[in-house]
Amino acid sequence: MVLKVELLSKEMMMIKPSSPTPPHLKTLKLSFIDQTSPPFLAPFVFFFNHASADSSQLLKQSLSKVLTLFYPLAGRVRGNDFIDCSDDGALWVEARVHGFLKDVVENPLMEEIEKFLPLEPQKGDDSDFMLAVQVNYFLDGGIAVGVCVSHKIADALSMVNFVNAWALIAREGDAAEISPPNFGLVWPLFPPTTMDLTGSEFSATLGMTTREKVVTRRVVFNKENLAALKKSAAAESSRVGDPTRVEAVSAFLWKHFREASRKKSQDASMKKTFWAGQGVNLRARMKPALPEATFGNLWSPVNTTESPCPDDDDLVFQLRTSIREINAEYVEALQNEKGQSEHLRKWHERFTGEVEAEFMDFSSWCRFPIYEVDFGWGRPVWACPPAFPYKNFIVFMSTKCGDGIEAWINMGEEDDDIYMGMGAGLSDPIRLI
């Protein structure tokens, strides 16, 4: 049965900051990382069992207050150079869901969950919104808050921290407990490049595809699954005796992807190279380290290439070694033109190399305070990132209880079969949802 989501107003509504942004803060330069971040709207949906009777007014008023602190989110991106902190506002949408929250949470369908978002995430290059919100009301009193934040201004941790700040103001009534983010901190650390990116071989859209060609599936690894995968990963690695749960799941998925992809390939004689990409949070890797609450794009991709030697297929070690290359020296290099140029060269080479390559990219959000979001009616019963315009892009999230991992797999519509049967060999089966 198709879930009907009915917009309550056809008019576009903007929520503006409760206080105007001072003139000296009206322009925010994009950092180098902002400039090279993909132009799409990062999506998230938070589900709550119940909301207060005045939830609409509460959410709008608190959003207006928090936008005074996070004022660039009420602005508009201008080219690939700066944010015009114009106080034009964040897009606000409300909708009635002709269905029950418990049905969505217990039997989620990805194409239905996307209906709870105010905009299509992959349309970020067609929209200059920094923030868009859709509040969805279910027949049983449940509520889903869909949030889209432009990746040109924020990474995933920044988005989650922003939603927590918004929820705190809704719960407490004021912003006294929130430290205002310093938006003038990131771009001086990672100065905008002086290179003409529009005329270079690099493009921030490298690897992106249309949503119509990507489907999203969820795999839940419970506590028993993770214990089995960590034990297996440790047994297969001669150099890592204590793999983390994210390392174990990443190695498991990468290994399965490579085996299934090779098996599916029609030309068995064609030599393929397989890469694993990982998004790395730079905050703790800088000297001095930045607080986790620092707002902005503070991430970097790192690539791992499979070993050419069949006898040295220590996937966990390879993944861990690549991550550790993102150290203070690496971060320092991103702060100068030479390091930036090398970064762009490697990123371009990944997609345009002469050797045929297949990629699987991971982004772990397992330690993010996702389930701490509380607007005053309790923490989420579930939260999810429903759609990304990349094939073989996987987001890891901790389950609500904290002892499991949800893997959100964005795959080519023709590649469902590659991910089937992943649970073979596990005593407690897993399956695509």
Secondary structure, 3 states (H helix, E strand, C coil): CCCCEEECCCCCEEECCCCCCCHHHCEEECCHHHHHCCCCEEEEEEEECCCCCCHHHHHHHHHHHHHHHCHHHHCEEECCCEEECCCCCEEEEEEEECCCHHHHHHCCCHHHHHHHCCCCHHHHHHCCECEEEEEEECCCCCEEEEEEEECCCCCHHHHHHHHHHHHHHHHHCCCCCCCCCCCCCHHHHCCCCCCCHHHCCCCCCCCECCHHHEEEEEEEECHHHHHHHHHHHHHHCCCCCCCCHHHHHHHHHHHHHHHHHHHHCCCCCCCCEEEEEEEEECHHHCCCCCCCCCCCCCEEEEEEECCCCCCCCCHHHHHHHHHHCCCHHHHHHCCCHHHHHHHHHHHHHHHHCCCCEEEEEEEECCCCCHHHCCCCCCCCCEEECCCCCECCEEEEEECCCCCCEEEEEEEECCCHHHHCCCCCCCCCCCCCC
